[in-house]
Amino acid sequence: MSVVLDAEDVFSLGPVAAVAAIRDALASGLDPDDDMRRSVVPLANGQGLLMPSEAGGWFGVKVATVAPENAARGLRRINATYILHDGETLTPAAILDGTALTTLRTPAVSVGACLDRLRGLANASVSGLRLVVFGVGPQGEGHVHAIREHMPVSEVTAVTRRGGATPLWADRHLPTGDTAVAGLVRAADVVVTATSARDPVVDGRLVRDSAVVLAVGSHEPSVRELDGELMGRATVVVESRDLALREAGDVVLAVQEGRLDPASLVTMTDVVRSEADVRADRPTVVKTSGMAWEDLAVAVAVYGQGGRRSGRVARPHIPVPRPRHGPLEF
């Protein structure tokens, strides 16, 4: 019988363990370019997405739906369910709340990709990191929580098009047109963009040379949150070069403008395995689009925790995957 793990079970893993699951998977030999390609299915009222992945004796698939009109109904725009299978018998081991899983794993990927840079910034700070977060949805909040769980944070500014009430996780909430925003971006150690914007929300000229920018809102080749100015002067870290050049509008459009050399892209794998030099004298941009292996890595960690509570035998992390005969396209 499958274990059912609800949102509370998923979130109980916590950001620190989620970041560790992501980094451990890469350090142990998982190759993101071997991941299976996700399928996007047009539906009458939105989209369906299937995100399968197999590694280290596990197979999992996330089934997600995107319903653009749900906001007007007071419902979530994105819903998801995750099914985790034992890789040998292919029997279902757990059914997880896929929306919570996505909310937990996305900031875990961002932070996991630049953990050493963030620690360097925190060590150089007297009072803690200064954050500016564009977007007040679950991912804006999730990124703040994930960073706070790893290092001190002195202040958080939330920025949206209209401003409004300050969320509990921020110190202030400003509209994009507020004159104070530019100064806060100039002073920020970390800038997070977690919006549904289709055009840049950050003036790249304002970002400090030492700053880290975590961009998660865009996953279409024609949509961007960051401008070519920033992408051209930054070290750009991506999950997979192929994926970034296919789906990440922030990358695709900067390349088309001649601002960004595709060969300069640094992968998360290179960073985690200390095979890349991420300089401290230029901005670091972490641009993610979401990959199925990330869901699998965190889902296995959640199941390992939940399995212990329920008395089941569970493996808490993904070991080195078996070699494949050539990469699979994602």
N, C-alpha and C positions, 0 to 999 in steps of 0.2 A: 504494500500500500504506500502511496506517495505521501510525503510530508507536505502539508500546506503551510507556507510561511507568508504571513501577511505583512503589511507595511511596517508595523512595529517590529516584527522579527527582522526584517531587512535593515531598518535603520539602527537596530540595536548593535549591529556589527561595528558601526562607528567609522568616521573618516580615517583614523589612523590605520586600522586594520584593512580598510578598503584600499588605501594608498599602498600599503605593504603588499596586498594581493596583486595589484597591478605591476608593481616593480619586481616582485618575486617571479611573476610569470615571464617577464622579459629577461630577467637575469638568468633564469633557468633554461633558456633556450627557445622559448616560443617566438616564432617569426610572424609578425602581423601580416606580412605579404602572403603567407600561406592561408590566411583566413578566407572563409567562403564569402562570396558576394551577396549582399542583401538584395532582396527583391522588393520592388515598390509596385503595388497593385492599385490602379485607379478604381475608386468606388463611387457609387452614386452621390454620396455626401462627403467625400474626402478621399483619403488614401489608406491603404493597408500596407504594412511593412513586415517582412519576414527576415529575421536576422539569425541565421544558424552558425554554430561554430563547434569544432571538435578539437580537443587537446587533452593530453595527459590522462586518458582513460575516462573522459567525460564528453558528452554531447549535450548541447543546449540550444534552444531556439526561443527567441523573443518574438511574440506576435503583438504588433503595435498598430493602433489606428490613430489617424489625425483627422479631426472633424472641425474645420474652420468656423462653423456656425455655432459651435457649442458655447462659446463665450457669451453670446446673447441669450443662451438658455440657462446660464449660470452653472454650466458643466465644464469639466476639464476638456481642453482642446486635444490633449494626447492621453491615451489610455494604453496599457500594455499588460501582458501576462507572460511569464517566463516559465518554461518547462525544462527541467534538468534531468538528464538520463544518465544511467550508468553506461559507460562506453563499451563494455564487454557484452552485456546482455541486452542493451538498448531498452531496458525497462525504466519507466519514469521513477525518479528518486524523489523529486520535489516539484511543487508548483509554487512559484513565488510571485508576489506583487511586482509586476514588471515596471510600473510607473515609479514606484519607490526605488527599485533597483537602478533605473536610469538616473534618478535624482541623486542617488548616492555615488554611482560610478563615474559620472561626468566630472565633478570636481576632483574626484580621486585621480582621474587621468591627468587633469590639468596640473594638479599639485605634484603628482608623481613624476611628471615630465621635467619639472624644474625645482625639485626639492632642495638640491644643493645651492642653487642660486638664491632661493628664498631664505635659506638658512644664512647665507652670506650677508644678505641685506639685513636680516634680523640681528646678526652679530654686530653689524656696523651701526645699528640704531641705538640711541640712548633709551628711548621710551617704547619702541615697538613700531611695527610697520604701519604706514599710512595707505589706506585703500580708497580707491574711487571705483564704484560699481555702477555700470550702466545697465539698468534693468532691476526690477524688484520682485521678479518671479522666483520660483523654487530654485533655479540655478544660480541666481544672484545670491540668494541666502545660503545655498549649499556651498558655494565657493568661499564665502566669508567664514562659515562654520569650519570648513576643512582647513583653511589657513590658520584660524585661531587655535585649532586643536594641535597644530604643529609648532607654533611660535607666537610670541607676543604681538598684539595688534593695538596700536594707540588710538586710531580713529578710522571710522568708516563713513564715507559719503555716498549716498545713493543718488543716482541721477536718472530721471525719466523725462519724456517729452513735456509732461504737464506738471511734474512735481506732485505734491500732495502730502498726506500724513507720513510721518517718519516711521518706517518699519522698526520693529523691536531690535533688529540686528544691526541697525545703523545709528549714527549720531546725528545725521541730518539728511534731508531729502530735498533736492533742488531740481527745478526744471532745466532743461538743456540750455535755455536762453539766459539763465542767470549769469551775471558777470563774474561771480565768484568761481564758477566751474573751471574756467581756464587756469586760474591760479592753483586750484586744488589738484588738477591734473599735472601741472608743472611740478608740484611738490610730492606727488604720489610715488610711493615705492612700488605699488601694485595697482594695475588698472584691469578691471574685469569687464568684458562686454558679453552680456547674456541677454540679448534683445531679439526682437523679430524685425529689426530694421533691415531695409534693403540697400541702404547707402551708409557710408561711414558715419559713425557717431563720435569718433575721436579725431581731433586734429593732430596728426602725427608729429607736427613740429613742436608740440607742447610736451611730448613724453620725454622724460629725463633719459640720459644715456645709460644710467644704471638701473632703470625701471624694468619690471617684468609685466608683460601684458598677456592676459589669459582670454582668448577669444573663442566662444563656444556657440554663438547664436546662428551663424551661417553654415549651411551644409548644401548649398546649391551653387553651381559655377557662376551664376550671374548676380549673386547676392553677397554683399560684404559689409562688415562692421568697421574694418580698418582700411585706411587709405594707402596708396602706393608709397607715399612719403615715408611712413613708418616702416612698412614692409621692406623697403629698400635699404634702410639703415640698420635694421635689426638682424639678430641671429634668429632665424625662424625654425622652430621645432615642430615637427608634425608626427602623427602616428605612422603614416606610410607615405612615401613620396608619390606612389601611384594614386593613392586615394586623394591626396591633397591636390594633385594636378588634375584630377577628374572632377572633384566635388567641392573643394573649398574655394569659394569665390574670393576670399581675401587673398589667397595665393594665386589663383587662376588669373584674376584681373590685374594683379601687380605684375605678373609675368607678361601678360599681353601688352601692358604699358611700357615694358622694357625696364621696369624698376627693380625687378627681382630675378636673379639667375636661378633657374630650377636646380642647377647642380649645387647650389649653396644650401639647399634645404638640409636640415639635420633631423634625423629620426630619433624618436624616443628611445629606441633600442640602443642607439649609439650613446645617448646621454646616460642611460641607466648602467650600461656596461663600461662607462668611462672611456669610450672610444671617440668622443668628440670634445672639442674645446669650446665651451660656451663662455665667451668673454664677458667680463664685468664692465667693460668700458663702452658697451653699446647695448641698446635695448634687447631684451629677450622676449620674443613673441612665441607663445605656445598656441598653435592653431589646431583645434581638434574638430572632427566631424562626427565621431562616434563609430566604433567598430564592434562587431559581435564578440570577438575574443575578450573584450573588456567586460561585457556583461557576464560571460562565462567565468572569468577569473573571480569576479566579485560574488557571483551566485554560488560558486563552489565554497568560497569562504563563509558565506551566510549559511549554507547547508551544513558545513562542518560545525558551526556554532549551534545551529538548531538541532542537528543530529545528536550532539552531545546532550542537549537538554532532554531530548525525547528517548534517549537510550539507544539510538541507532548508531551504527558504525559509519563514520563519514571521514573523508579525506579533506583536510582544511585548506589545501592549496594545490596548485597545478604543478606537477613535476615536469621534467624535460619531456617534450612530446616526441613521439617516434618520427624518424626522418620520413620525408615524403619524396616522391619522384618528381621534383620540380614544383615551383610555386603555384598556388591557386590564386586566380584573380579575384579581387574583392570589389 
